[in-house]
Amino acid sequence: VQLQASGGGLVQAGGYLRLSCAASGSVFSINTMGWFRQAPGKQRVLVATVSNGGYSNYADSVKGRFTILRDITKNILYLQMNSLKPEDTAVYYCNAHKTFAGVDYWGKGTQVTVSS
């Protein structure tokens, strides 16, 4: 599975961005897709995930501000980020998880910078 993320950039606090992640290759057995982020000097953490059945899960820090969407027919994952805060600044990574195989795939990441 190859994952190509895009949509990052520089935005002022209170603004919005939409990230996209296009999946290609052996996508047929992906169970869950999600977004993770890594701020400078910190570990990579979960932002949001969505299952094949449409069940979504969010980090407490982004609930009510971020929305994860998955277009299974086009194999594209989105992250709509509203009311951005400086603490949202990080490199955002797209993830695809295959439960049966126990494998995770990662995209290269896209930088999101929120200025105060």
Sequence and secondary structure as in RCSB ss.txt:
>XXXX:A:sequence
VQLQASGGGLVQAGGYLRLSCAASGSVFSINTMGWFRQAPGKQRVLVATVSNGGYSNYADSVKGRFTILRDITKN
ILYLQMNSLKPEDTAVYYCNAHKTFAGVDYWGKGTQVTVSS
>XXXX:A:secstr
 EEEEE  EEEETT  EEEEEEEESSGGG  EEEEEEE TTS  EEEEEEETT  EEE TTTTTTEEEEEETTTT
EEEEEE S  GGG EEEEEEEEETTTTEEEE   EEEEEE 
